[in-house]
Amino acid sequence: NTLIYSNTATAEYGAGIRAQGGTITMTHTTLAHNVNGAGYSQSKTQGFAINSIAWGNERGGFWMTSGALTGTCSLDQSGNAGPALNPLFVSPGGGEDYHLGSGSPAVNRCATGLPDDLDHVSRPAGDGYDAGAYESLLRVYLPLVQRGA
């Protein structure tokens, strides 16, 4: 349950996360709108992107020069750790709201996941666990019914 957004890198590597060696596991991580690099990049690393989203980063989502990168139930603008499906954030970029919007392909995407999200909302809220740092809240609005006097 990590949100990494709007960072600027000085080198063209991971503007959100840069891994160089070892093993890194990202679970329910959202990497969004990071500048001058990918959301995540790795070299000589074993990377795991589980139930995560990397979208809207200047130089790609999940990116690697060497090592192995495994994506499980993730969305990736680069298509390396999951399909390149727009997660439909509520207000990305300047609005900086990376909750999942209506119709997001990240909603109910995963069979397993962490018990709570970044807002401490219990997972899953629907039929499955949502990818990314936030679980989408199901909101039902009922029409106001006026009763006779």
C-alpha positions in Angstrom: 0.0 0.0 0.0 2.4 2.6 -1.3 1.8 5.7 -3.4 4.8 7.3 -5.1 3.9 10.2 -7.4 5.1 13.5 -8.9 8.8 12.8 -8.2 11.5 14.2 -10.5 14.7 12.2 -11.2 18.0 13.8 -12.2 19.0 10.8 -14.3 16.8 9.0 -16.8 16.1 6.0 -14.5 13.4 5.3 -12.0 11.8 8.6 -11.0 9.7 6.7 -8.5 11.8 3.7 -7.6 15.3 2.7 -8.8 16.5 -0.8 -7.9 20.0 -1.8 -8.7 20.7 -5.3 -7.4 18.9 -7.7 -5.0 15.2 -8.3 -4.8 12.3 -5.9 -4.6 8.7 -6.7 -4.0 6.0 -4.1 -4.6 2.5 -5.0 -3.4 -0.5 -2.7 -4.0 1.8 0.0 -5.1 0.8 3.0 -7.3 3.6 4.8 -9.2 2.1 7.7 -11.1 3.2 10.9 -12.9 6.9 10.7 -12.0 9.1 12.9 -14.2 12.4 12.2 -16.1 12.2 8.5 -15.6 10.0 5.4 -15.3 7.8 4.9 -12.3 10.0 1.9 -11.5 13.3 0.8 -13.1 15.7 -1.9 -12.3 19.1 -3.3 -13.2 20.5 -6.6 -12.0 17.4 -7.0 -9.8 14.7 -9.6 -9.3 11.5 -7.4 -9.3 8.0 -8.4 -8.3 5.0 -6.1 -9.1 2.0 -7.6 -7.3 -1.4 -5.9 -7.6 0.3 -2.7 -8.6 -0.1 0.2 -11.0 2.5 2.2 -12.9 0.8 4.8 -15.1 1.4 8.3 -16.4 5.1 8.3 -15.7 7.3 10.3 -18.2 9.5 7.4 -19.3 7.2 4.3 -18.8 5.7 2.3 -16.0 7.7 -0.8 -14.9 11.0 -0.8 -16.8 14.2 -2.9 -16.6 17.6 -3.1 -18.2 18.5 -6.4 -16.6 17.3 -9.0 -14.2 13.8 -10.4 -14.1 10.6 -8.6 -13.5 7.4 -10.5 -12.7 4.0 -8.8 -12.8 1.0 -10.4 -11.0 -2.4 -8.7 -11.4 -0.8 -5.3 -12.2 -1.4 -2.6 -14.8 1.6 -1.1 -16.6 1.8 1.7 -19.1 4.8 -0.1 -20.6 3.2 -3.5 -20.8 6.2 -5.2 -19.0 4.5 -6.2 -15.7 0.9 -6.3 -16.8 -1.4 -5.0 -19.6 -1.3 -1.3 -20.6 -4.8 -0.4 -19.4 -5.5 3.1 -18.1 -6.4 2.8 -14.4 -8.7 5.8 -14.7 -7.4 7.7 -11.6 -9.9 10.2 -10.2 -7.7 13.3 -10.8 -4.1 12.4 -11.8 -1.3 14.9 -12.3 -2.2 18.3 -11.0 -5.2 17.1 -9.0 -3.0 14.4 -7.4 -5.9 12.1 -6.5 -4.9 8.5 -7.4 -8.0 6.8 -6.1 -9.6 4.6 -8.8 -12.4 6.2 -10.9 -15.6 4.8 -12.2 -15.0 2.0 -14.7 -11.4 1.4 -13.8 -10.0 -1.9 -15.0 -8.1 -2.1 -11.6 -11.3 -2.5 -9.7 -12.0 -6.1 -8.5 -9.0 -7.2 -10.7 -7.1 -9.5 -8.2 -8.0 -12.7 -6.4 -5.9 -12.0 -3.4 -4.4 -9.0 -1.7 -3.5 -7.1 1.5 -6.3 -6.7 4.1 -6.4 -2.9 4.1 -5.5 -0.1 1.6 -3.5 3.1 2.1 -6.6 4.9 3.5 -7.1 1.9 6.0 -10.2 0.8 4.0 -10.7 -3.0 4.3 -10.0 -5.0 1.2 -11.7 -6.3 -0.8 -14.7 -3.9 -1.0 -16.2 -5.8 -3.9 -15.9 -9.2 -5.6 -12.1 -8.9 -5.8 -9.1 -6.9 -4.6 -8.3 -3.7 -6.5 -4.8 -3.2 -8.0 -2.9 -0.2 -6.6 -2.7 1.6 -3.3 -6.4 2.3 -2.9 -9.5 0.1 -2.8 -12.4 1.6 -4.6 -15.4 2.3 -2.4 -18.7 1.1 -3.8 -21.1 4.1 -3.4 -24.8 3.7 -4.0 -26.9 6.8 -4.1 -30.6 6.3 -3.7 -33.1 9.0 -4.9 -34.7 11.1 -2.2 -38.3 10.1 -1.7 -40.6 12.7 -0.3 -43.4 11.5 1.8 -46.8 13.1 1.8 -47.8 15.6 4.5 
